[in-house]
Amino acid sequence: MKQVIIVRGDLGMSKGKLAVQVAHASVIAAFEAYNSHYEWFREWWGSGQKKVVLKATGERELIELYNKARERHLPASLVQDAGLTELPSGTLTAVAIGPAPDDEVDKITGHLKTL
């Protein structure tokens, strides 16, 4: 089991901003898994909460990844920034997929590069 968080590489977010967006995406998707795929969540939680952070080229790719996860009925989150610091309100910043079986997540994210 793992969770993959994908962040936009085109926004030029500071390290702190990027870390916060990754955290938002991770927590939201984990709560979704807890509510919709508890067995996956429990296994992931008990095995150390494996996470991988990858990068997307831009907003379009982020949306495509999110939609693919939804089509496969995987836990997923799509984060929009509130616009209080570096980015305009509503900017899509990150997607998290999982926790879910590694092979299911890899079908969607296996082509992406690490951050």
Backbone hydrogen bonds, N-H to C=O, Kabsch-Sander energy under -0.5 kcal/mol:
donor,donor_aa,acceptor,acceptor_aa,energy
2,K,100,A,-2.2
3,Q,50,K,-1.9
4,V,97,I,-2.7
5,I,52,V,-2.9
6,I,95,V,-3.6
7,V,54,L,-2.4
8,R,93,T,-2.0
9,G,56,A,-2.9
18,L,14,S,-2.7
19,A,15,K,-2.3
20,V,16,G,-2.0
21,Q,17,K,-2.2
22,V,18,L,-2.4
23,A,19,A,-2.2
24,H,20,V,-2.7
25,A,21,Q,-2.3
26,S,22,V,-2.5
27,V,23,A,-2.6
28,I,24,H,-2.4
29,A,25,A,-2.3
30,A,26,S,-2.3
31,F,27,V,-2.4
32,E,28,I,-1.9
33,A,29,A,-2.6
34,Y,30,A,-2.5
35,N,31,F,-1.8
36,S,32,E,-2.4
37,H,33,A,-2.7
40,W,37,H,-0.8
41,F,37,H,-2.3
42,R,38,Y,-3.1
43,E,39,E,-1.9
44,W,40,W,-2.7
45,W,41,F,-3.1
46,G,42,R,-2.3
47,S,43,E,-0.9
47,S,44,W,-0.7
48,G,45,W,-1.1
49,Q,44,W,-2.5
52,V,3,Q,-1.9
54,L,5,I,-2.9
54,L,52,V,-0.5
55,K,113,K,-2.3
56,A,7,V,-2.9
62,L,58,G,-1.9
63,I,59,E,-2.5
64,E,60,R,-2.3
65,L,61,E,-2.4
66,Y,62,L,-2.2
67,N,63,I,-2.7
68,K,64,E,-2.2
69,A,65,L,-2.1
70,R,66,Y,-2.3
71,E,67,N,-2.5
72,R,68,K,-1.4
73,H,70,R,-1.7
74,L,69,A,-2.6
77,S,96,A,-2.0
79,V,94,A,-3.0
81,D,91,T,-3.2
90,G,81,D,-3.1
91,T,88,P,-1.8
93,T,79,V,-2.4
94,A,79,V,-0.8
95,V,6,I,-2.4
96,A,77,S,-1.6
97,I,4,V,-2.8
98,G,75,P,-2.8
100,A,2,K,-1.8
104,E,101,P,-0.7
105,V,101,P,-2.0
106,D,102,D,-2.8
107,K,103,D,-1.3
108,I,104,E,-0.6
108,I,105,V,-1.1
109,T,105,V,-2.3
110,G,106,D,-2.3
112,L,109,T,-2.0
113,K,55,K,-0.6
115,L,53,V,-1.8
